[in-house]
Amino acid sequence: MPVLKSGFRRFIGDKHGNFAMMLSLVTVPLLMAVGLAVDYSGLSGMRSELQNANDAAVLFTARQRQITGNMPGESAITDFLAANFDGTIIEAKARIEDENIILDTKAEPRLYIFSAFSTYTPDIEVRSAAPVTDNSVLEVALALDTTYSMVADGKIEGLKTAATAFVNEVMAIAGPNNIVRIGVVPFSNYVNVGMHNRNEPWMSVPPDSVQTVAAYCAMTRDVIGTENCRTETYFSDGVPYQANVCDNIYGPEKEVCYPESTQQVKWWGCVGDREAPFTLTDDQLSKPFPGMMDSWDMTTWACPTPIQPLSTNKNEVMSAVDALTPRGETYIVDGVNWATKVLSPQAPFSEGANPDTTTAKISKVMVLMSDGDNTMSSQLPDYYGHWGTDATQSNTRTKQACANAREDGVEIYAITFGKEVSSNGKDVMEKCATDSSHYFDAANSAALTAAFREIAGRLVRVRLTM
């Protein structure tokens, strides 16, 4: 008995053996705890990654259903998930429930330590949903600044690139249950409604005429030299440029007689303002729009390329984008006003969907882009042209035209482009937008393309409901 007690005392008293035993007892739970923490962190990240992939997959499923009329099979959905998720998909089940497409997805977890202590490995499960969108209509009017300032820094080419990418992406979702129409509204001093609309009841265009200028004589002096030559700065559509100028030296006065001459006064497709209170409205078509008449070809200096009405034909829309040509000064009011008319179901452009005659879900969107401040203003009530220079008046009318469009249910995205837009000009455009998240300030062509792509992505993206 004393021997046993002595041996037990030695075992208990052995500091080295006791520490080793205690360490072994503590290490296993400690490793399990660390492993759980590491694996839990990994599982959280993996679940977030799977949720993002599943959100994208339910949008893919909804879009395919819009285009083909049927949901894609499980293999197609699984392939889409695999392309967006770094893991193993166990199953992906899509169904329609309560007017929503529900996508439940399971994936194998990645466990590095916990699996060494347990054979139980729970699957990662996520759910996403998107609304069933039967018979939807998306209509977009691109109100695009094509003034002279768009010549600088390759901006017109940047606009064409951005708008082309936008049209391609948005029109890609068109299908039997998803109608997509896009229109293009170029603007400068005016908008061009197209020569073919000359005799429409909503237009008031006098006949082209030949004016006779009677023979006359006038006193004049020839320029015989120059002096005080210098470089001065001028502005075209708000963009500064430099030119060499000199003071003329004139010879003696003499009389010069000019023979009788003629000049042809024509309509070139552009329209002026209707009198108040119809200037910014889309009703009262009994008050026609006045055609702008001139003896100079207005399409070379103040009248932009014609409006492209809403169309499902991508080639027509692309042709309108490709034809954009810089000319004239900036009057943003017309861009907004006529983009609203293009989206409307009533004349002067009546291609827009009418919510009173269809059960389809209709979305009407305006994308307004300008690279500068308003430089021209209306001359009402004295004249229906836009040769005034009251920028404050134009800014007020621009914001009012945007407010009218929003009241009509139009969602407005606004983009300022380039470095020539003042802080006040940016404020006008931001206030035009539906809200601040609908406003983009693009400093260059790359940023403009990014803005158009972001807007396109928002339009084609079905809103997640879960």
C-alpha positions as CSV (number, residue, x, y, z in Angstrom):
1,M,0.0,0.0,0.0
2,P,2.8,2.6,0.8
3,V,4.3,1.7,-2.6
4,L,1.0,2.5,-4.4
5,K,0.6,5.8,-2.6
6,S,4.2,6.7,-3.4
7,G,3.8,5.9,-7.1
8,F,0.5,7.9,-7.3
9,R,2.2,10.9,-5.5
10,R,5.1,10.7,-8.1
11,F,2.6,10.7,-11.0
12,I,0.7,13.6,-9.7
13,G,3.8,15.5,-8.7
14,D,5.4,15.0,-12.2
15,K,5.2,18.6,-13.5
16,H,6.3,17.6,-17.1
17,G,3.7,14.8,-17.5
18,N,0.9,16.9,-16.0
19,F,1.5,19.8,-18.3
20,A,1.6,17.5,-21.3
21,M,-1.7,15.9,-20.3
22,M,-3.3,19.2,-19.7
23,L,-2.0,20.7,-22.9
24,S,-3.5,17.8,-24.9
25,L,-6.8,18.2,-23.2
26,V,-6.9,22.0,-23.9
27,T,-5.5,21.9,-27.5
28,V,-8.3,19.8,-29.1
29,P,-11.1,22.2,-28.0
30,L,-9.0,25.1,-28.9
31,L,-8.3,23.9,-32.4
32,M,-12.0,23.1,-32.8
33,A,-12.9,26.7,-31.7
34,V,-10.4,28.2,-34.1
35,G,-11.6,25.9,-36.9
36,L,-15.2,26.9,-36.3
37,A,-14.2,30.6,-36.4
38,V,-12.2,30.2,-39.6
39,D,-14.9,28.1,-41.3
40,Y,-17.7,30.3,-40.1
41,S,-16.0,33.3,-41.6
42,G,-15.5,31.4,-44.8
43,L,-19.1,30.2,-44.9
44,S,-20.4,33.7,-44.4
45,G,-18.3,35.0,-47.3
46,M,-19.3,32.0,-49.4
47,R,-23.0,32.5,-48.6
48,S,-22.8,36.2,-49.6
49,E,-21.1,35.2,-52.9
50,L,-23.8,32.6,-53.6
51,Q,-26.5,35.1,-52.8
52,N,-25.1,37.6,-55.3
53,A,-24.8,34.9,-57.9
54,N,-28.4,33.7,-57.2
55,D,-29.7,37.3,-57.5
56,A,-28.1,37.5,-60.9
57,A,-29.4,34.1,-61.9
58,V,-33.0,35.0,-61.1
59,L,-32.7,38.1,-63.2
60,F,-31.3,35.9,-66.0
61,T,-34.2,33.5,-65.5
62,A,-36.7,36.4,-65.7
63,R,-35.1,37.9,-68.7
64,Q,-35.0,34.6,-70.6
65,R,-38.7,34.2,-69.8
66,Q,-39.4,37.6,-71.2
67,I,-37.5,36.9,-74.4
68,T,-38.6,33.3,-75.1
69,G,-41.9,33.1,-73.1
70,N,-40.5,30.2,-71.1
71,M,-38.2,29.8,-68.1
72,P,-34.7,28.3,-68.8
73,G,-34.1,24.7,-67.6
74,E,-32.2,23.8,-64.4
75,S,-29.0,23.0,-66.4
76,A,-29.0,26.5,-68.0
77,I,-29.5,28.1,-64.6
78,T,-26.8,26.0,-63.0
79,D,-24.4,26.9,-65.8
80,F,-25.1,30.6,-65.2
81,L,-24.6,30.1,-61.4
82,A,-21.3,28.2,-62.0
83,A,-20.0,31.1,-64.1
84,N,-20.6,33.5,-61.3
85,F,-19.9,31.4,-58.2
86,D,-16.6,29.8,-57.2
87,G,-18.1,26.6,-55.7
88,T,-20.1,23.5,-56.4
89,I,-23.8,23.9,-57.1
90,I,-25.9,21.0,-55.8
91,E,-29.2,22.1,-57.2
92,A,-31.1,25.2,-58.5
93,K,-34.9,25.1,-58.5
94,A,-36.9,27.8,-60.2
95,R,-40.7,28.2,-59.9
96,I,-43.4,30.8,-60.2
97,E,-45.3,31.7,-57.0
98,D,-47.5,34.7,-56.3
99,E,-46.5,36.5,-59.5
100,N,-42.8,36.1,-58.6
101,I,-40.1,33.9,-60.0
102,I,-38.5,32.1,-57.0
103,L,-35.0,30.6,-57.3
104,D,-33.8,28.3,-54.5
105,T,-30.2,27.2,-54.8
106,K,-28.0,24.9,-52.7
107,A,-24.2,24.7,-52.8
108,E,-21.5,22.6,-51.1
109,P,-19.7,24.5,-48.3
110,R,-16.0,24.9,-48.2
111,L,-14.8,23.6,-44.8
112,Y,-11.1,23.4,-44.0
113,I,-10.9,22.5,-40.3
114,F,-14.4,21.7,-39.0
115,S,-14.7,18.7,-41.3
116,A,-11.8,17.0,-39.5
117,F,-13.9,16.9,-36.3
118,S,-17.3,16.1,-37.8
119,T,-18.9,14.3,-40.7
120,Y,-21.9,16.8,-40.7
121,T,-21.5,19.4,-43.4
122,P,-24.6,21.5,-43.9
123,D,-25.4,22.8,-47.4
124,I,-25.5,26.5,-48.1
125,E,-29.0,27.6,-49.2
126,V,-30.2,30.9,-50.6
127,R,-33.3,32.2,-52.2
128,S,-33.9,35.1,-54.7
129,A,-37.0,36.3,-56.4
130,A,-38.0,38.6,-59.2
131,P,-41.5,39.6,-60.4
132,V,-43.1,37.9,-63.3
133,T,-43.2,40.6,-66.0
134,D,-45.8,39.6,-68.6
135,N,-46.6,42.1,-71.3
136,S,-44.2,44.9,-70.4
137,V,-43.4,48.0,-72.5
138,L,-40.2,50.0,-72.1
139,E,-40.0,53.3,-74.0
140,V,-36.9,55.5,-73.9
141,A,-36.4,58.9,-75.5
142,L,-32.7,59.9,-75.9
143,A,-32.6,63.8,-75.7
144,L,-29.1,64.5,-77.0
145,D,-27.2,67.8,-77.2
146,T,-25.7,68.1,-80.7
147,T,-24.6,71.7,-80.5
148,Y,-21.4,73.1,-81.9
149,S,-19.5,72.5,-78.6
150,M,-19.7,68.8,-79.2
151,V,-17.0,69.2,-81.8
152,A,-14.4,69.7,-79.1
153,D,-12.4,66.8,-77.6
154,G,-14.1,64.2,-79.8
155,K,-17.3,64.5,-77.8
156,I,-19.7,63.8,-80.7
157,E,-17.9,60.5,-81.4
158,G,-17.9,59.7,-77.7
159,L,-21.7,60.3,-77.6
160,K,-22.2,58.0,-80.5
161,T,-20.2,55.3,-78.9
162,A,-22.1,55.6,-75.6
163,A,-25.5,55.8,-77.2
164,T,-24.8,52.8,-79.5
165,A,-23.8,50.7,-76.5
166,F,-26.9,51.8,-74.7
167,V,-29.2,50.9,-77.6
168,N,-27.6,47.5,-78.0
169,E,-28.0,46.6,-74.3
170,V,-31.5,47.9,-73.8
171,M,-32.9,46.4,-77.1
172,A,-31.4,43.0,-76.2
173,I,-34.2,42.4,-73.8
174,A,-36.9,42.8,-76.4
175,G,-39.1,39.7,-76.8
176,P,-42.7,38.5,-77.2
177,N,-43.7,39.7,-73.7
178,N,-41.3,42.6,-73.5
179,I,-41.7,45.5,-76.1
180,V,-38.8,47.9,-76.2
181,R,-39.0,51.2,-78.2
182,I,-36.3,53.9,-78.4
183,G,-36.5,57.3,-79.9
184,V,-33.8,59.9,-80.5
185,V,-34.3,63.7,-80.0
186,P,-31.3,65.7,-81.2
187,F,-31.4,69.3,-80.1
188,S,-29.5,72.6,-80.5
189,N,-31.2,75.9,-81.1
190,Y,-34.3,73.9,-82.2
191,V,-35.4,70.4,-82.8
192,N,-36.1,69.0,-86.3
193,V,-39.5,67.2,-86.6
194,G,-38.7,66.0,-90.1
195,M,-39.7,67.5,-93.5
196,H,-42.3,64.8,-94.0
197,N,-44.4,66.3,-91.2
198,R,-44.8,69.6,-93.0
199,N,-48.5,69.2,-93.8
200,E,-49.5,67.6,-90.5
201,P,-52.4,69.4,-88.7
202,W,-50.2,70.1,-85.7
203,M,-47.7,72.1,-87.9
204,S,-48.1,75.6,-89.3
205,V,-45.7,76.1,-92.2
206,P,-46.2,78.7,-94.9
207,P,-45.3,77.8,-98.4
208,D,-41.7,78.2,-99.5
209,S,-41.3,81.5,-101.4
210,V,-39.0,83.5,-103.5
211,Q,-38.3,86.9,-102.3
212,T,-37.2,89.7,-104.7
213,V,-34.7,92.1,-103.5
214,A,-35.0,95.3,-105.5
215,A,-32.0,96.9,-107.1
216,Y,-30.4,99.5,-105.0
217,C,-27.3,101.7,-104.6
218,A,-25.3,102.4,-101.4
219,M,-22.2,104.3,-100.4
220,T,-19.3,102.1,-99.4
221,R,-15.5,102.1,-99.0
222,D,-13.0,99.5,-100.0
223,V,-10.6,98.0,-97.4
224,I,-7.1,99.0,-98.5
225,G,-5.2,97.8,-95.5
226,T,-5.2,96.6,-91.9
227,E,-3.6,97.7,-88.6
228,N,-3.5,96.9,-84.9
229,C,-3.7,93.1,-85.6
230,R,-4.2,91.0,-82.4
231,T,-5.5,87.7,-81.1
232,E,-8.9,87.9,-79.4
233,T,-11.1,85.3,-77.6
234,Y,-14.6,84.6,-78.9
235,F,-17.3,82.1,-77.9
236,S,-19.3,79.6,-79.9
237,D,-22.0,77.7,-78.0
238,G,-20.2,78.7,-74.8
239,V,-16.9,77.3,-75.9
240,P,-14.0,79.8,-76.1
241,Y,-11.8,80.0,-79.2
242,Q,-9.2,82.4,-80.4
243,A,-9.0,84.3,-83.7
244,N,-6.7,86.9,-85.3
245,V,-8.4,90.2,-85.9
246,C,-7.3,93.5,-87.4
247,D,-8.7,97.0,-87.7
248,N,-9.4,97.8,-91.3
249,I,-8.0,100.8,-93.2
250,Y,-10.6,102.1,-95.7
251,G,-10.2,104.0,-98.9
252,P,-12.4,106.9,-100.1
253,E,-16.2,106.5,-100.1
254,K,-17.8,105.6,-103.3
255,E,-21.3,104.6,-104.6
256,V,-21.9,101.0,-105.6
257,C,-25.1,99.8,-107.2
258,Y,-26.5,96.3,-106.9
259,P,-29.0,94.7,-109.4
260,E,-32.3,93.1,-108.5
261,S,-31.8,89.7,-106.9
262,T,-33.9,86.9,-105.5
263,Q,-33.6,84.6,-102.5
264,Q,-35.5,81.5,-101.7
265,V,-37.1,81.3,-98.2
266,K,-37.7,77.7,-97.1
267,W,-38.7,75.5,-94.3
268,W,-35.8,73.2,-93.1
269,G,-37.7,71.0,-90.6
270,C,-37.2,72.9,-87.4
271,V,-40.0,74.3,-85.2
272,G,-40.4,77.3,-83.0
273,D,-42.4,77.9,-79.8
274,R,-46.2,78.0,-79.5
275,E,-47.5,81.0,-77.6
276,A,-48.1,80.7,-73.8
277,P,-49.7,78.9,-72.1
278,F,-49.0,76.1,-74.7
279,T,-45.2,76.6,-74.9
280,L,-44.3,73.7,-72.7
281,T,-47.4,71.5,-72.9
282,D,-48.3,68.4,-74.9
283,D,-52.0,69.2,-75.4
284,Q,-54.1,71.7,-77.4
285,L,-53.0,70.4,-80.8
286,S,-55.4,73.0,-82.2
287,K,-52.5,75.3,-81.5
288,P,-50.0,74.3,-84.2
289,F,-46.2,74.6,-84.0
290,P,-44.7,77.3,-86.2
291,G,-42.2,76.2,-88.8
292,M,-38.9,78.2,-88.8
293,M,-38.4,79.7,-92.3
294,D,-35.1,81.0,-93.5
295,S,-33.2,81.8,-96.8
296,W,-30.1,80.2,-95.4
297,D,-29.9,76.4,-95.0
298,M,-30.7,76.0,-91.3
299,T,-29.5,72.4,-91.3
300,T,-25.9,73.7,-91.6
301,W,-26.0,76.0,-88.5
302,A,-29.1,75.9,-86.2
303,C,-31.3,72.9,-87.2
304,P,-30.2,69.5,-86.0
305,T,-30.8,66.1,-87.6
306,P,-34.4,65.0,-87.5
307,I,-36.1,63.4,-84.5
308,Q,-36.4,59.6,-84.7
309,P,-39.8,58.6,-83.2
310,L,-40.0,55.6,-80.8
311,S,-39.2,52.5,-82.8
312,T,-38.7,48.8,-82.1
313,N,-36.4,48.7,-85.2
314,K,-32.8,48.8,-83.9
315,N,-31.4,49.7,-87.3
316,E,-33.6,52.9,-87.4
317,V,-32.4,53.9,-84.0
318,M,-28.8,53.2,-84.8
319,S,-29.0,55.2,-88.0
320,A,-30.4,58.2,-86.1
321,V,-27.5,57.9,-83.6
322,D,-24.9,57.6,-86.3
323,A,-26.3,60.7,-88.1
324,L,-25.8,63.0,-85.1
325,T,-24.0,66.1,-86.3
326,P,-22.8,69.1,-84.2
327,R,-24.3,72.5,-85.1
328,G,-25.9,75.5,-83.4
329,E,-26.3,76.8,-79.9
330,T,-27.8,75.2,-76.8
331,Y,-31.5,75.4,-75.9
332,I,-32.1,72.4,-73.6
333,V,-35.8,73.3,-73.2
334,D,-36.6,72.0,-76.7
335,G,-34.8,68.7,-76.0
336,V,-36.8,68.0,-72.9
337,N,-40.1,69.3,-74.4
338,W,-39.9,67.2,-77.5
339,A,-38.6,64.1,-75.8
340,T,-41.7,64.3,-73.7
341,K,-43.8,64.5,-76.9
342,V,-42.0,61.6,-78.4
343,L,-42.9,59.4,-75.3
344,S,-46.6,60.6,-75.4
345,P,-49.3,58.4,-77.1
346,Q,-50.8,61.5,-78.7
347,A,-49.7,63.7,-81.6
348,P,-47.4,65.2,-82.7
349,F,-45.7,61.8,-82.1
350,S,-48.1,59.1,-81.2
351,E,-45.9,55.9,-81.1
352,G,-45.9,55.9,-77.3
353,A,-47.9,53.3,-75.4
354,N,-51.3,54.5,-74.1
355,P,-52.0,53.2,-70.5
356,D,-55.7,53.7,-71.2
357,T,-55.7,51.1,-74.0
358,T,-53.3,48.4,-72.7
359,T,-52.9,46.2,-69.6
360,A,-49.2,46.0,-70.1
361,K,-46.8,47.5,-67.5
362,I,-45.5,50.7,-69.2
363,S,-42.2,52.4,-68.3
364,K,-41.4,55.7,-70.0
365,V,-37.9,57.0,-69.6
366,M,-36.0,60.1,-70.8
367,V,-32.2,60.2,-71.0
368,L,-31.2,63.9,-71.2
369,M,-27.5,64.7,-72.1
370,S,-25.9,68.1,-72.5
371,D,-22.3,69.2,-72.7
372,G,-23.0,72.9,-71.8
373,D,-25.2,75.5,-70.3
374,N,-28.2,77.1,-72.0
375,T,-26.9,79.8,-74.3
376,M,-30.1,80.6,-76.3
377,S,-33.6,81.6,-75.0
378,S,-37.1,82.0,-76.3
379,Q,-38.1,85.3,-77.8
380,L,-41.8,85.0,-76.9
381,P,-44.1,86.9,-77.0
382,D,-42.4,89.0,-79.7
383,Y,-41.2,86.1,-81.9
384,Y,-41.4,82.3,-81.8
385,G,-37.6,81.7,-82.4
386,H,-34.8,81.0,-80.0
387,W,-32.3,83.8,-80.7
388,G,-32.5,85.4,-77.2
389,T,-29.7,85.2,-74.8
390,D,-31.5,85.1,-71.4
391,A,-30.0,82.0,-69.9
392,T,-31.9,82.5,-66.6
393,Q,-35.2,82.3,-68.5
394,S,-34.0,79.2,-70.3
395,N,-32.9,77.5,-67.1
396,T,-36.3,78.2,-65.5
397,R,-38.1,76.8,-68.5
398,T,-35.8,73.7,-68.6
399,K,-36.7,72.9,-65.0
400,Q,-40.4,73.5,-65.7
401,A,-40.3,71.2,-68.8
402,C,-38.7,68.5,-66.7
403,A,-41.3,68.9,-64.0
404,N,-44.0,68.6,-66.6
405,A,-42.5,65.4,-67.9
406,R,-42.1,63.9,-64.4
407,E,-45.8,64.7,-63.7
408,D,-46.7,62.8,-66.9
409,G,-44.9,59.7,-65.4
410,V,-41.6,60.0,-67.2
411,E,-38.5,58.8,-65.4
412,I,-35.7,61.2,-66.2
413,Y,-32.0,60.5,-66.2
414,A,-29.8,63.5,-66.8
415,I,-26.1,63.6,-67.8
416,T,-23.7,66.5,-68.0
417,F,-20.8,65.8,-70.3
418,G,-17.3,67.4,-70.5
419,K,-15.7,70.3,-68.7
420,E,-17.6,73.2,-70.1
421,V,-20.8,72.8,-67.9
422,S,-20.9,75.4,-65.1
423,S,-21.9,74.6,-61.6
424,N,-25.2,76.4,-62.3
425,G,-25.7,74.3,-65.5
426,K,-25.1,71.1,-63.5
427,D,-27.6,72.2,-60.9
428,V,-30.2,72.7,-63.6
429,M,-29.6,69.2,-65.0
430,E,-29.6,67.5,-61.6
431,K,-32.9,69.2,-60.8
432,C,-34.3,67.9,-64.1
433,A,-33.5,64.3,-63.1
434,T,-36.0,62.2,-61.2
435,D,-33.7,62.4,-58.1
436,S,-30.0,62.8,-57.4
437,S,-29.4,59.1,-58.1
438,H,-30.6,59.7,-61.7
439,Y,-28.0,62.4,-62.3
440,F,-24.5,61.7,-63.8
441,D,-21.6,64.1,-64.4
442,A,-19.3,62.6,-67.0
443,A,-16.0,64.4,-67.4
444,N,-15.0,62.6,-70.6
445,S,-16.1,60.1,-73.2
446,A,-15.2,57.1,-71.1
447,A,-17.2,58.4,-68.2
448,L,-20.1,59.1,-70.6
449,T,-20.1,55.5,-71.8
450,A,-20.0,54.3,-68.2
451,A,-23.0,56.5,-67.4
452,F,-25.1,55.2,-70.3
453,R,-24.1,51.6,-69.4
454,E,-25.2,52.2,-65.8
455,I,-28.6,53.6,-66.9
456,A,-29.1,50.8,-69.4
457,G,-28.3,48.3,-66.6
458,R,-30.9,49.8,-64.4
459,L,-33.5,49.7,-67.1
460,V,-33.0,46.1,-68.1
461,R,-32.5,44.9,-64.5
462,V,-35.6,43.4,-63.0
463,R,-36.0,44.7,-59.5
464,L,-35.4,42.0,-56.9
465,T,-38.1,41.4,-54.4
466,M,-36.2,39.2,-52.0
